[in-house]
């Protein structure tokens, strides 16, 4: 659905109203010319509500109107102490210009209803709604920071890359050793042979090693593109700095990573990668125990080692192209 910048327009309207109010204040267009006059208080209540009388020089008559007197003024200005009658005294302001000339200017009503004040009362809430609403609306996009998800995807990609690299390294070791030597014709002469040791590592890792390495390489390739695009979504600061297009690409990339992670979790790929890496790294130990174990196993299954060597030295043996050997050919069952 197309994004509608509703709160942006609300904020714009509020700013325009606020600017108009400031302009009216600056030019004085919203103020009325008034002058101070004496008021005769005809009736007054304790809360300051009163009825006052004043002389209107523009209409040449005496006028009366409700007014808000100052209840805190001295008692000498209130009835009956002011002049011994029921009248009191106060001051006010009379409008001297415009259609309201001669009217009593009331601070509590006229000031609040002046054009600048009206514009301010309308513009200020709009600005607040635009800012708060816009930020809240942008929050899911900006704070759509998927730190945990991207960290999981990164760790899985690194684990997959390690498995593929270790398998390729193990196959490369076998090929290099095969280039320098051949398998001993006698099963009892395998002790200390680098080629036998390299083949033993792959036999110990199990028949699923090639398949796991192929899956690891495929998954690493699939994760690479989305991880590159989703990188800004890993941190709030980065999401705030990039533009809308990059933010949209990051959001789409995060959406691509979710099913990949769900599939990997369903197939327990992380555990398989970890175990396969451990099995392959075992071959880097050059102790006599490894050589003895490899020689003893070669003595029991020399034909399995030759079949495994043939498969590994064939053209298609690297992850993604290697065929998983059928059970019962070259690996040993773990007790």
C-alpha positions, 0 to 999 in steps of 0.5 A: 500500500502506498504511503500517505504522509498524513502527519507530515501534512498535519505538521505543515499546516500547524507550522503555517498557522504558527507562522501566520500568528507570528506575522500578525503579532509582528505587524500588529494586525491582530491587536485593537487600539484601546485606552484606559478609562474609569469604570463605575462598578454598579454591582459586584460579586465576591468572585469579581463578576460585576456590572460596570458603567462608563461614558462612551464619547463616540456614541455620546452616551453612558453604557453598561456591561458585564465585566470582570473586576479585580477582586483583590483591589483595595476595599476603599475602591469597593462599595460602600466604602468608596463613596458611601453608596452601592457603587465602586470603582475600577479601571478598564480599557475601551476600544478606540478604533474599528467597528467596536469603537466605544466597546469595553475591551475585556482581557479574558475574552477579547485577547483570547479571541484575537486572530493571532491567539486563535491561530496559535491555539489551532497551530500549536496542537497541529504541530504537536500531533504532527510531531508525535504522530509522525515519530510514532508512525516512523518508529516501526520503520526506524526501530525495525532494527532487527539486531538479533535476527541479523546477528543470527543470520550472520552467525549462521552464514559464518558457520556455513562458510567455515564448514564449506571451507574446511571441507574444501581444505580437507579435499584439497589435502587429499588431492595434494597428498595423492599428487605426492604419493599413492596409497600403499599396496599393502594394507599394513603399510598405511601407518604414517602415510599423509594420504591415509591420514587425510582420507581417515579424517573424511571417513571419520567425519561421516558420509553426510559431510559432503552433503552438509558442506554442499548445503552450507555453501548453498546457504552461505550464498543465499544469505550473502545478498540479503545480509549485505542489504539488511546490514543497516537494519542492525543498528538504529544509528545506521537506520536513521542515517540512510535514506528511504530507499535503502531503508526499504531495501533493508526491510525487504532483506530482513523479510528474506532472511526470516524464511531462510533462518526458519528453514535452517532451524527446522533442519538443525543446520547450525548444529550440523555445521558445528559438528561437521566443523569439529569433525573436520578440524580433528584432522589438523591434529598431527599427533601419533594417535591420529596416524595410528588410528588412520593406519589401523583403519586403513589396514581393516578397510583398504578398499574403502580408502581406495574408493573414497580416493577415487571419488574425491579426486574425480572432477565433481567433488567440491560442495555443491557438486559432490554426490553423496556416496551410498551407504556401505561403500567407504565409510565406517559405522561409528560404534 
